């Protein structure tokens, strides 16, 4: 089967999108995990810098303000059985990454 879309960029998980499923490989792992679209409940980006406890940490500790820009975001894939997988990604804007996530969300909703 031929790949429809392949996303690969430094600091992001590698994502391969097929007709009936997609594969994702974490930055720090050597193999791909396969997900069928019918098994997926949601795909979301979690930015811990926007959580109340992280903001409190930034107010109280000077070091947190220095290193906050380096804090990675999480790509969370939640299955219908409520199991989930988190994948670290750079917290920089990447239009290709955003477009592949949009494509995955469209395939899941159909």
C-alpha positions, 0 to 999 in steps of 0.5 A, spaced: 500 500 500 502 506 498 503 512 503 498 518 502 502 522 506 509 522 510 511 527 515 518 527 518 521 533 521 526 534 526 523 534 533 517 531 531 514 524 531 514 521 524 507 520 521 505 516 515 498 516 513 494 511 509 487 510 507 485 505 513 490 507 518 496 511 520 503 509 523 507 514 528 514 513 531 516 517 537 522 521 537 526 516 542 523 510 539 525 505 534 519 502 531 512 505 528 505 504 532 499 502 528 492 505 529 486 504 525 482 510 524 476 506 527 479 505 534 481 512 535 477 517 539 481 523 539 487 526 537 489 533 541 495 537 542 497 538 550 501 544 551 503 544 559 505 551 559 498 553 558 496 549 565 495 553 571 500 549 575 505 551 570 503 558 570 504 558 577 511 555 577 513 560 572 511 566 577 514 562 583 521 560 580 525 564 575 528 558 572 522 556 569 521 562 565 528 561 562 526 554 560 519 554 559 520 555 551 524 549 551 518 545 554 515 540 549 508 539 547 505 532 547 501 529 541 496 525 545 492 519 541 486 517 545 483 510 543 476 508 544 477 504 550 480 510 553 487 508 552 492 513 550 499 514 547 503 521 548 508 523 543 513 529 544 514 534 539 517 541 539 513 547 541 514 551 535 509 552 529 510 547 524 504 548 518 506 541 515 505 538 522 498 542 523 496 540 516 497 532 518 494 533 524 488 536 521 488 530 516 488 525 521 482 528 525 478 529 518 479 521 517 477 519 524 471 523 524 468 520 518 
